[in-house]
Amino acid sequence: MKLPLYWIDAFTDRVFSGNPAAVVPLDTWPDAAVLQRIAFENRLSETAFVVRTGAARLHLRWFTPALEVDLCGHATLATAFTLFTQLGQSGNQIVFDTKSGPLTVARRPDGKLEMDFPARTAMRLDPAEVPAPMRESLAGTRPAEWLKVTTHAHYVALFATEAEVRALRPDFPRIASLGDARLLATAPGTDCDFVSRYFAPGAGINEDPVTGSAHATLVPYWAGRLGETILHARQVSARGGELWCEHVPGRGTAESRVRIAGQAVLYLRGELNLP
């Protein structure tokens, strides 16, 4: 069996930066074990698999080399970019049905692709409430504050300066000992609103270059702290990436949303040869 594969660098306008994701369009869903083996073979932080269900509606799933995840920003951006630029998608909006519900991606007049994600809230923690391996993974570095995502074992370490975030060298085995726990590090930016880094060794990703889903947590926090709804974010991994974000507070029964826009570029177009 042969399947097309597109390797897209997301949240960047040039190759060799941003976050690479593989996109594999399918006609029907094979067994999940096959999808996981493809993702493991690709060894990218995410491989996205997509099946069309309508003219502008598709079912989307994301796999790291180790497991299937319920939300991924850069691979969603990469999939939309592939559909619009490589597969002839018409119109300016796509809806993806995912484990996190329907996700809309719109093509903006400036050429960026804008994703609409559910916001994730985070609560403040006393340092003693943070699991010891997570605290110890920072090798004596002391965040100014700790947060935890209310629905996931994702911990946010808040620092005073961008330089502290850039200098972090976490102990990945300690984080991995907590299973699916993730570490987000963030601080005010020197020439953007805020910066971040993201570590998920338990999911097979020591450091993710650019993480759209993390901004579903970071944007509401920084919007509240800075008193702004429109934010420019930068992920300061070795590859780096740029994100243009908006916090849309919920009204009445409507949930709070986060809009995350970025650019993407094609690196490779190929074909998988499966038994």
N, C-alpha and C positions, 0 to 999 in steps of 0.2 A: 504493500500500500504506500502510495506517495501522497505527501501532504505539503502544501506551501508553508513557508516560514518567512516572516519579516522580522528583522532585527532593527529596532528603533531606539535611538537615543532620545529620551524624554526630558522635558524641562530644560531644554537648551536649543540654540539655533546652529550648533556645529557639532560634528562627530567628535568622539573621544572625550566628551564631557556629558553632563547630565547623568541620567540613570538608564542603562540599557535594559530593554525588555524584549522578549520574543513574543510574537503574535502568530497564532496558528488558527486560521479559519477552518471550520469543520462543516460538513453537511449534517452529520448526526453525532450524538455523543457516544464515544466508546466507553469501555469500563474505566473508572477513575484510576485504577492501577496503571493503565496505559498512559494516561495524562501525567501521572506522577513520575513515571519512568522517563518520559520526554523531558519534563522539567529538570529532573536530576541530571540527565545527559547534557542539557543546555548549560547548566551551572550558572545561570543568570539569577539575579535576586528574584525575578518573577518571569513566568511564562503565562501568557494569557491565551485562553481558548474561547472561541466565539462561534455560536451557531445562530444563523438568521432565523427569526420567527415572523418577520414582517418587513415592509418596505424600509422602515426606519426604526425597527425594534429587533433586538438581538439578546440572546442569553449569553452571559459572560461569566467565566470562572477564572480564578488565579491560583497558580501553584508556585511555591518556592521549591528549591531542590529537596526540601524535607516534608512539606505538607501543603494542603489547600488552605487558603486564608479567606476571611470574610470581607475584606476591603483592601483595595490596592489602587493608589492614585496614579502612579507613573505608568503602570501597565494599562490602565483604563485610557489614559491620554494617548499612549502608543497605539492602542487598538482603534480609537477614533481616528487618529492620524492615518493609520493604514487604510481604513475604510474610505476616508475622504480623498486621499491622495493616490492610493494604489489600486483600489477596488471599485472606483467609480460611484461611490455613495452620493446620491443626490440630496438636495436640500441642505439646510444648515443646522439640523438638530438630529441627534440619535438618542434613543432610550435603551439602556442596558438593564436587563433583569438580572439581579445578582443576589447573593446571600445577604446583602445589606439592603435589599429592596431595589426599586427602580432608581437608576442613576442616569441623569441627563447630561449630555455633552453637546455644547453649542459652538458653532464656528462664529467667532466675533468678526466685526468689520476690520479690525486691525490684524487679522490672521491668526491670532491666538485661539486655542481651544479652551473652553471654559467648562469645567465639571461642576456639578451641583451635588454636594454630599451632605448627609446628615451630620450635624455638629455632635461632638462628643464632649461631655462635661468632665472636669477633673476637680478633685477635692484636695485641700491642703492636708498634709500629713506632718505629724511630729516625726523628726528623724528616727526616733525609737520604733515607730510603726513601720518603717521601711525594712524589708528583710535584710538581715545582716550581709548575705552575699552580694546584694545589690549595692549597699553602702560601701562594702569593702572593695567592690570592683573598681571604684574610683581611686584607689591607692592613696588615701589620705586627703584627696581633694575634697573640700567642703562646699557643697552648694549652699547658696543663700537660703534656699527653700526647696521643699519636696512637694510634689503633687502626685496623685494617682488617678488614672482614668476610672470612672465609676463602674464601667461595664467590662473592663479588661484588666489584666495584670500588666498594665503599661505604666511605668513610673517616669515622672518628669523631674529632672534636676535643673533648677533655675540658678543661673550664675549672674554675676554683676556685669561681666564684660565679655565681649566677643572673643578676646584673646584667651580667656579661660576655656571656652568651649573648643576653640581650635587646638588647644594644647592637650586635651584629654587623650589618655591612652588607657582605655578600660581593660580590665582583666576579663576576657571573654569567657573562659571556663567558669568563673564565678557566676556570671549572668546566666550562662547555659544551665547551671545546676538548678535554676529555678524553673526549668521547663519552658513554657511559652511566655515567660516574662520578657518585657522589652524595656529599654532605657532610652528616653529622649532627653537630650541636653539642649538648653536654650538660653539665650541672653539677648539684651538689646544689641542691635547692629550699629556699626560705625557709619555706614552709608546706606542702610536699609532699615526697616522698622524692627526686624528681629532676625536672628540667625538660629540655626539648630543643627544637631547631628542625631543620628538614629542607629541604635545597636540592637540586633535581634539574633544573637548566636543560637538560641534555642530553635529558631526557625531555619537554621542553615545559612544565616546572613550575619556575619560579624558586624559589618557596617554597611548600611544601605546608602548609596550615593545621594539619592534625592527621594523623599518619601511623601507623596501627596496625602496619604491617609493620615499621617502624623499631624498634618495641618488642620484636620478636622477637630483636633484637640487644641493645637497651639493657637489657631486664629481666634477662637472665642476668648481664650485667656488674654492674649495680647490686645485684642480689641477692647476688652474691659479695662485693662491696665493703662493703655495709652489713650482711651477715650476716642478711638477712631474705628470706623467700620471698614475702610479701604486700607489694605496693608500690603507692603512689598516685603517679601521674605526671601532669604537666601539660605540654602543648606550648604554648610562649609566643609563638606567631605573633600577628599582629594580631587574628585571629579567636579564637584560643585554643581549647583543648579539654581534657577531663578523661578519664583512663584509669585503671581499677582493674585491677591486674595481679597475676599469680601465676606464679612460676617453679616448674616441676615437673621436678626433675632426673631424668635417665634412670636406669633400673636394669637391670642385665644387658644384654640386647640392645635394650631399649626406648630410643628417642631422647628427649632432653630436650625438653620442651614449654613453651610460654608461653600462659597464659590471659589474655585481654585483654577486659575488660568495659567497656561504655559505654552511653550513652543516644542516642536519635536522635529527630528530629521532622520531620514532613512540611512542606515549604515549598510545593511546587507539584505538581499532578497535571494532565497534559496528554496530547497526542497528536501523534506525529510523522506528517508527511505525506510519504511517500517516493514517488519515481517508480516 
